[in-house]
Amino acid sequence: VRGPWPDESWKGWWGDNPPYHTPVFVLTHHARAPISMAGGTTFHFVTDGIHSALQSAIAAANGKDVRIGGGVATIQQFLRARLIDDLHLAISPALVGSGEPFFANLNLPELGYHLTEHTSTPNATHLILNKTGKPS
């Protein structure tokens, strides 16, 4: 859904039991009440930015890992703010249109990220990046 929520009918693309089974914090510009679904998934809609969404996710995780998903612009915001500790990129050789370039205007070494692991298979190349100390 782009823009304001037209009504309360949107509940995602996955049916009544989403695959998450945990609280999910959705970045949006348009407020909406949380949606509780089968399997323990509750979608919380966050309108006050990435820091607020991350703090809510950390609190809900109760000491467990927090995973961030989203499009290029969302992931870049978290990387630029140095809020991602470990990044796993799976790059698959598929032509999907023009899209949004992930590495555009993003200097990962300057932000303190370095490549720690890479694996290539016929289906994908996996890159693992980790955050180091202060940016150079």
N, C-alpha and C positions, 0 to 999 in steps of 0.2 A: 504494500500500500504506500503510495507516495502522497504526501500532504496530510491534512487532518484525517483522522479516522472517520469514515462516513457513518459508521454505526459500530455496534459491538459484535458483529457477526464474524469478523476475521479472527481465526484461531490458528493460522499457520497452514502449512502444506502437508503435514504429516499425519493427519487424522486425529483421533481422540487421545492417542497415547504416543506423544512425541518421544524421540530416542534419548532425551537428556536425563530424565529421572532425577533432577536436581533443580534448584532455583536457577533461572536464566535472567540476565539483566540486559534488556534491549535498549540501545541508544536510539532516541527519537527526539524530534522537536515538538511532538504533540502528545500531551499527557493522556494517559489512559489507565483505568483501574487494572490491577493485576488479574491475570487469567490463570486459574488452577486447572490442571488437566490430569488425566489418569497417569499412573506410574510415578507420581511425585514431582512432576514438572510444574513449576509455577513461573509464568512470565511476568517480570516486573519491568515496567517501562520507565526509563530514566531520561529526564529532560535536562539535567544540569551537568552534563559532560562526562568525559572519560574518567576523571579522578573520582567522581561520585559513584559511577558505575563500578569501578574497580574496588573501592572501599566497601561497597555493599556486597560485592561478590566475595571478597576476602572474609568479611564477617559471616556470611552465609556458609562459606566453606569450612569454617571451624577448624582451621589448621591443615586442611587438605589443599591440594593444588587447585589453582584457578586457571581455566583455559579461556583464551580470547579468540573469538571467531568473527568474521565479518569480511567486508570488501576491502579493497586496497586502501581507500581513504581512511577507513577505521583503523586498520592495522598500522598504517603509517603514523597516525596520530599517537598511538601507544608507543611505537618505536621512538618517535621524535621526543616524547616525554620520558624516554628511558624507563618505561613501566613494564617492559617484557624482559624477563630473565633469560629464557630459552626460547628459540624460535625454530620450528621444524617446517621447512618448505619442501613440498612435494611438487616437483615440476614434471609435467607430463607432456609429451610431444603431441599436442593437439592444436588444430587451428580453430579458434573460437571467435574470430572477429577482431576488431580493433581493441576493445577492452580498455582497461586502465593499466598503464605500465607500473609494475610494483616498485621497481628500483628508481623511477624518475624522481629527481630532486631529493634523493635519500642517500646520504653518505654514511653507511653503516659503520665503517671503521672510525670515522670521526665521532660517531655517537657512542663508541665503546663496544661495538659488537665485533666478534671474530668467528670465523668458521672453525668448528672443532671436529666435524665429522661430515663425510659425504659418501654416499653409496649410489651407484648406478645400476639399474636393472633395465630390461627391455621396455618396461612400462613407465618408469619414472626415475628421476634423479632426486635423491633425498639429501637436503642440506640441513645441518644442525648448526645454529649460531648461538653463541652465549654472550651475555653482557659481562664486560670486564669492569675495571675500576672507572675512574673519572674519564670523561671524554678528552681527547687530545686537542 
